[in-house]
Amino acid sequence: MSRLSDISTKAPKELDKEKIKGETAKLVKRFDELQYLLYAESKHAVLVILQGLDASGKDGVINKVFGQLNPQGVQVTSFKAPTEEELKHDFLWRIHRHAPEKGMIQIFNRSQYEDVLVTRVHGWCDDETANKRFEAINHFEQLLTVHNNTMVFKFYLHISPEEQQARFKERLEDPRKMWKYNKRDFEEAAMWEKYMKVYEDVFQNCNVLPWTIVPADQNWYKEYVIAKEVVEALTKLDMKYPQIKEEAR
């Protein structure tokens, strides 16, 4: 694939912002209908993986694209630093526990990929271990798709360094966003090139199920891209509402 530095973080210039926002609203409404069908039919599961650097807008996607859905059918799990118990298990143990059951949409705010991203940037995981983990992740994702009818969407929110710094500044100035401020974010941002390299390695080695690189500098476009991909894929399932069985009549 292309280097991330060669991929735009912005929407195509010819797009009209207000028109796209209108399209997104229609997609979210359709998504609500499809989620209800998914829950009722209970033949498929959906896993949405959101990866991206700090301030790339993962929380915003969860709110704007998935926040209108019936909360009974949606779960969100955020993966932070492993606990002492989790570190005593294999790296996928804490992940697999949250894999979605049929009828459910599970969103991962960060995911199994943290164990081949931040760990490599900080030198906690060597290349040999990373390669073994790449293989394990591919097998894990295939297990979900083949054995549990799980649709797996993998989104990388592609933000520019300039936009990231602007959003960090917002956290210092906007009372509504100050709770998100963490001085370590600036330290992580200083390792930008290292993060780009390990992300590119992930895209190259864990692409049995493809990644979508989502331009994330403009929230209105980011939300549109994600909503469109998920809605189009769910529509193709041609789901049906279960009918009353004869013996129940």
VMD Tcl script that draws the C-alpha trace (Angstrom):
set ca {
  {0.00 0.00 0.00}
  {0.99 3.66 -0.22}
  {2.77 5.33 2.66}
  {0.36 7.08 4.99}
  {2.11 10.37 4.31}
  {0.98 10.04 0.68}
  {-2.70 9.60 1.59}
  {-4.82 12.70 2.13}
  {-6.32 13.34 5.55}
  {-9.02 15.59 4.05}
  {-12.19 15.17 2.01}
  {-11.99 15.57 -1.77}
  {-12.21 19.30 -2.56}
  {-15.19 18.92 -4.89}
  {-17.48 17.63 -2.14}
  {-20.11 19.90 -0.64}
  {-20.04 19.74 3.15}
  {-23.75 20.36 3.73}
  {-24.77 17.86 1.05}
  {-22.53 15.18 2.57}
  {-23.92 15.87 6.05}
  {-27.41 15.37 4.61}
  {-26.34 12.07 3.05}
  {-24.88 10.97 6.37}
  {-28.17 11.69 8.13}
  {-29.97 9.45 5.61}
  {-27.37 6.72 6.10}
  {-27.71 6.82 9.88}
  {-31.49 6.53 9.58}
  {-31.08 3.52 7.30}
  {-28.48 2.11 9.69}
  {-31.05 2.23 12.50}
  {-33.41 0.07 10.43}
  {-30.65 -2.40 9.53}
  {-29.49 -2.68 13.13}
  {-33.03 -3.60 14.19}
  {-33.12 -6.27 11.48}
  {-29.72 -7.57 12.56}
  {-30.90 -7.85 16.16}
  {-34.19 -9.54 15.23}
  {-32.72 -12.04 12.78}
  {-29.67 -12.86 14.96}
  {-27.80 -14.65 12.18}
  {-24.86 -12.26 11.91}
  {-22.64 -10.29 14.25}
  {-20.83 -7.03 13.52}
  {-17.45 -5.93 14.86}
  {-16.29 -2.37 14.17}
  {-12.62 -1.68 14.95}
  {-11.65 1.98 15.33}
  {-7.93 2.70 15.35}
  {-6.17 6.03 15.16}
  {-3.78 8.32 16.93}
  {-4.87 10.46 19.88}
  {-7.50 13.06 18.88}
  {-8.30 11.32 15.59}
  {-11.98 11.29 16.59}
  {-12.86 7.74 17.63}
  {-15.29 8.93 20.33}
  {-16.96 11.26 17.85}
  {-17.58 8.43 15.39}
  {-19.14 6.30 18.10}
  {-21.45 9.17 19.04}
  {-22.42 10.44 15.59}
  {-22.61 7.20 13.57}
  {-23.62 4.62 16.18}
  {-25.21 6.80 18.87}
  {-28.63 6.83 17.20}
  {-28.98 3.05 17.29}
  {-30.96 1.01 19.81}
  {-28.57 0.64 22.76}
  {-29.82 -2.91 23.37}
  {-28.04 -4.01 20.21}
  {-24.79 -2.06 20.48}
  {-21.83 -2.48 22.80}
  {-18.66 -0.41 23.05}
  {-15.39 -1.60 24.56}
  {-12.37 0.67 25.00}
  {-9.02 -1.07 25.33}
  {-6.53 0.81 27.46}
  {-3.31 -0.44 29.08}
  {-3.69 -4.13 30.06}
  {-4.49 -4.91 33.69}
  {-2.31 -7.19 35.81}
  {-4.75 -10.04 35.22}
  {-4.81 -9.47 31.45}
  {-1.02 -9.51 31.26}
  {-1.04 -13.03 32.71}
  {-2.93 -14.29 29.65}
  {-2.17 -14.31 25.94}
  {-2.63 -10.88 24.34}
  {-5.90 -11.85 22.63}
  {-7.59 -13.11 25.80}
  {-9.01 -9.75 26.80}
  {-10.09 -9.10 23.21}
  {-11.88 -12.37 22.52}
  {-14.02 -11.98 25.63}
  {-15.71 -9.00 23.93}
  {-16.29 -10.50 20.49}
  {-19.91 -9.88 19.47}
  {-22.65 -12.47 19.65}
  {-25.00 -12.90 16.72}
  {-27.46 -10.02 16.47}
  {-25.09 -7.54 18.13}
  {-22.87 -4.70 16.98}
  {-19.63 -4.48 18.98}
  {-17.39 -1.42 18.66}
  {-13.74 -1.59 19.67}
  {-12.28 1.80 20.60}
  {-8.71 0.66 20.01}
  {-8.31 -3.09 19.78}
  {-6.00 -6.09 19.50}
  {-3.84 -3.93 17.27}
  {-2.56 -1.93 20.23}
  {-0.34 -4.94 21.01}
  {1.51 -4.48 17.71}
  {1.39 -0.66 17.70}
  {2.13 1.18 20.94}
  {4.14 -1.80 22.21}
  {6.48 -1.59 19.22}
  {6.82 2.18 19.35}
  {7.95 1.92 22.97}
  {10.16 -1.12 22.44}
  {8.06 -3.50 24.56}
  {7.50 -5.86 21.61}
  {10.29 -6.94 19.25}
  {9.84 -7.68 15.54}
  {9.79 -11.45 16.01}
  {7.01 -11.24 18.58}
  {5.13 -8.75 16.41}
  {5.21 -11.11 13.43}
  {3.78 -13.92 15.57}
  {1.06 -11.56 16.76}
  {0.23 -10.53 13.19}
  {-0.40 -14.18 12.38}
  {-2.50 -14.70 15.50}
  {-4.61 -11.61 14.73}
  {-5.28 -12.81 11.19}
  {-6.38 -16.20 12.49}
  {-8.55 -14.57 15.15}
  {-10.35 -12.38 12.63}
  {-10.88 -15.34 10.30}
  {-12.27 -17.34 13.23}
  {-14.86 -14.64 13.84}
  {-15.90 -14.36 10.21}
  {-15.94 -18.04 9.33}
  {-17.31 -19.57 12.53}
  {-19.62 -16.87 13.87}
  {-20.83 -15.00 10.76}
  {-19.15 -11.84 12.03}
  {-18.70 -8.90 9.69}
  {-15.48 -7.15 10.67}
  {-14.93 -3.51 9.73}
  {-11.47 -2.09 10.34}
  {-11.18 1.70 10.19}
  {-8.00 3.71 10.61}
  {-8.83 7.37 11.30}
  {-6.14 9.20 9.35}
  {-5.43 12.58 10.91}
  {-2.69 15.08 10.07}
  {-0.13 16.26 12.66}
  {-1.43 19.81 12.29}
  {-5.04 18.84 12.99}
  {-3.99 16.69 15.91}
  {-2.17 19.61 17.51}
  {-5.18 21.87 16.92}
  {-7.42 19.38 18.72}
  {-4.95 19.09 21.60}
  {-5.12 22.88 21.91}
  {-8.92 22.69 22.02}
  {-8.66 20.40 25.03}
  {-6.70 23.08 26.83}
  {-9.20 25.83 26.02}
  {-12.68 24.28 25.73}
  {-14.23 23.46 29.16}
  {-16.27 20.68 27.55}
  {-13.12 18.93 26.34}
  {-10.68 19.56 29.17}
  {-11.46 16.18 30.70}
  {-9.78 14.58 27.68}
  {-6.50 16.42 28.25}
  {-3.51 14.21 28.99}
  {0.02 15.63 28.88}
  {1.25 12.23 27.67}
  {-0.61 12.82 24.40}
  {2.03 15.39 23.44}
  {4.79 12.88 24.22}
  {3.12 10.26 22.02}
  {2.62 12.80 19.25}
  {6.37 13.46 19.22}
  {6.80 9.84 18.05}
  {4.64 10.42 14.96}
  {7.03 8.84 12.45}
  {7.39 5.70 14.56}
  {3.63 5.37 14.76}
  {3.28 5.80 11.01}
  {5.79 3.00 10.40}
  {4.14 0.50 12.74}
  {0.70 1.31 11.34}
  {1.99 0.71 7.82}
  {3.37 -2.65 8.99}
  {-0.07 -3.53 10.37}
  {-1.78 -2.65 7.10}
  {0.69 -4.79 5.18}
  {0.64 -7.81 7.49}
  {-2.95 -7.86 8.75}
  {-4.91 -7.33 5.57}
  {-6.69 -10.66 5.16}
  {-9.69 -8.57 6.17}
  {-9.06 -5.19 4.54}
  {-8.54 -1.86 6.26}
  {-10.31 1.36 5.33}
  {-8.11 4.45 5.66}
  {-10.55 7.22 6.63}
  {-9.53 10.87 6.12}
  {-10.21 12.26 9.60}
  {-9.32 15.95 9.58}
  {-12.95 16.85 8.86}
  {-15.48 15.12 11.08}
  {-18.35 15.46 8.61}
  {-16.46 13.47 5.98}
  {-15.08 10.88 8.40}
  {-18.58 10.09 9.65}
  {-19.91 9.81 6.10}
  {-17.22 7.36 4.97}
  {-17.77 5.04 7.92}
  {-21.58 5.16 7.83}
  {-21.61 4.52 4.08}
  {-19.35 1.48 4.25}
  {-21.21 -0.18 7.11}
  {-24.68 0.51 5.71}
  {-23.81 -0.74 2.24}
  {-22.34 -3.96 3.64}
  {-25.30 -4.65 5.93}
  {-27.74 -3.98 3.08}
  {-26.08 -6.73 1.03}
  {-26.89 -9.29 3.74}
  {-30.54 -9.13 2.62}
  {-31.74 -9.79 6.17}
  {-35.35 -10.78 6.90}
  {-37.52 -10.51 9.98}
  {-38.22 -13.94 11.50}
  {-41.77 -15.16 10.94}
  {-44.08 -16.84 13.44}
  {-43.48 -20.58 13.38}
  {-46.47 -22.76 12.56}
  {-46.34 -24.58 15.92}
  {-46.53 -21.21 17.72}
  {-49.72 -20.13 15.98}
}
mol new
graphics top color blue
foreach p $ca { graphics top sphere $p radius 0.5 }
foreach p [lrange $ca 0 end-1] q [lrange $ca 1 end] { graphics top cylinder $p $q radius 0.2 }
display resetview
